[in-house]
Amino acid sequence: MSTEISANKKALRDFHIIERFEAGLELKGTEVKSIRTGHANLQGAFARVEKMQVYLYELDIREYDKASHTQHEPKSRRRLLLHRQQITKLFEQTHIKGNTIVALRLYWKGHRVKVELGVGSGKDKADQRADLKTRTEKREMEREVSRFNRGKRG
């Protein structure tokens, strides 16, 4: 059973997600305690493959208030834990022009913190407008159906 900690809603708005991956996150003790209190922000987080290791950038984990003398950097790069085949696949897909790795959500899986990564290509403004149009049309259609069904009951 997984409990969501944080989600990056802008990533789904700005990117066509081609493929999704689940990765573990290498964290320090104060980072985990800060995440448990709900002080993690995933907005703008992305990953890069460097020397056959995958690192997550711009994940904001605020400092833990009750920590002793040791504290972590809020926006430091964090290593992701993936299998070698997954790293190779990510490396190949990011070398296609226009593709990038974005963090979609951060969640608990058992006692471990996991991050869902998505390989995505950027959307144009026209694509974003088309998505908005389909969402509003769907919402209006659902309203009309519920209005029609309310009239039939009485």
C-alpha positions in Angstrom: 0.0 0.0 0.0 1.5 3.3 -1.0 0.8 6.7 0.5 1.5 9.8 -1.6 3.8 12.4 -0.1 3.9 14.9 -3.0 2.9 15.1 -6.6 4.2 17.2 -9.5 1.0 18.2 -11.3 2.7 20.6 -13.6 4.8 17.8 -15.1 1.7 16.2 -16.5 0.5 19.5 -17.8 3.9 20.4 -19.5 5.0 17.0 -20.8 3.8 14.0 -22.8 4.8 11.1 -20.5 6.2 8.3 -22.7 7.3 5.8 -20.0 7.2 5.6 -16.2 9.8 4.2 -13.8 9.8 3.6 -10.0 13.0 4.4 -8.2 14.2 4.3 -4.7 15.7 7.4 -3.1 19.0 7.5 -1.1 18.2 9.7 1.8 19.8 10.8 5.1 18.0 10.4 8.5 17.0 14.0 8.8 15.6 14.0 5.3 13.4 11.0 6.1 12.1 12.6 9.3 11.4 15.8 7.4 9.5 13.9 4.8 7.5 12.2 7.5 6.3 15.6 8.8 5.2 16.5 5.2 8.0 18.9 4.3 8.8 17.7 0.8 8.1 19.6 -2.5 8.5 17.9 -5.9 7.7 20.9 -8.1 10.3 21.4 -10.8 12.2 18.2 -9.9 14.0 16.4 -12.6 16.6 13.6 -13.0 19.8 13.2 -15.0 22.0 10.2 -15.9 25.6 10.9 -15.0 28.3 8.3 -15.2 25.7 5.5 -15.2 24.1 6.8 -12.0 20.8 8.7 -11.9 20.5 11.8 -9.7 17.4 13.8 -8.8 17.7 17.6 -8.8 15.4 20.3 -7.3 13.6 18.0 -4.8 13.0 20.4 -1.9 13.1 18.7 1.5 13.1 21.3 4.2 15.5 21.0 7.1 14.3 19.0 10.1 13.6 21.4 13.0 14.4 18.9 15.8 17.7 17.7 14.3 20.9 18.0 16.4 24.1 19.3 15.0 23.9 17.6 11.6 21.5 18.9 9.0 21.0 18.2 5.3 20.9 20.6 2.3 17.3 21.3 1.3 17.9 21.1 -2.5 21.0 18.9 -2.8 21.1 16.3 -5.6 20.0 12.9 -4.4 21.0 9.5 -5.9 18.2 7.3 -7.3 18.3 3.6 -6.8 17.6 1.8 -10.1 18.6 -1.5 -11.8 21.3 -1.3 -14.4 18.9 -2.1 -17.3 16.6 0.7 -16.2 19.5 3.2 -16.1 20.6 2.1 -19.6 17.1 2.5 -20.9 16.8 6.0 -19.3 20.2 7.0 -20.7 19.1 5.9 -24.2 15.7 7.7 -24.0 17.1 11.0 -22.8 19.6 11.1 -25.7 16.6 11.5 -28.0 16.1 15.2 -28.7 13.4 16.8 -26.6 13.1 14.0 -24.0 13.8 14.6 -20.3 13.3 12.7 -17.0 10.8 14.4 -14.7 9.7 13.4 -11.2 6.0 12.8 -11.1 5.3 11.8 -7.5 6.9 10.9 -4.2 5.3 8.2 -2.1 5.8 5.7 0.7 6.0 2.0 -0.3 6.2 0.2 3.0 8.9 1.9 5.0 10.7 3.2 2.0 10.4 6.5 0.0 10.0 5.9 -3.7 9.8 8.4 -6.6 7.9 7.9 -9.8 9.9 9.1 -12.8 8.5 9.8 -16.2 10.4 10.1 -19.5 8.6 12.9 -21.2 8.8 15.2 -24.2 7.6 18.8 -23.8 4.1 19.9 -24.9 3.5 22.9 -27.1 1.1 25.6 -26.0 -1.4 24.3 -28.6 -1.2 20.8 -27.0 -1.8 22.3 -23.6 -4.8 24.3 -24.9 -6.2 21.1 -26.6 -5.9 19.2 -23.3 -7.7 22.0 -21.4 -10.5 22.1 -24.0 -11.1 18.3 -23.8 -11.2 18.5 -20.0 -13.8 21.3 -20.0 -15.9 19.5 -22.6 -15.8 16.3 -20.5 -16.8 18.3 -17.4 -19.7 20.0 -19.1 -20.9 16.7 -20.5 -20.9 15.1 -17.1 -22.8 18.1 -15.7 -25.5 17.7 -18.4 -25.8 14.0 -17.8 -26.2 14.5 -14.0 -28.7 17.3 -14.7 -30.7 15.0 -17.0 -30.6 12.2 -14.5 -31.8 14.5 -11.7 -34.8 15.4 -13.8 -35.8 11.8 -14.4 -35.9 10.9 -10.7 -38.6 13.4 -9.6 
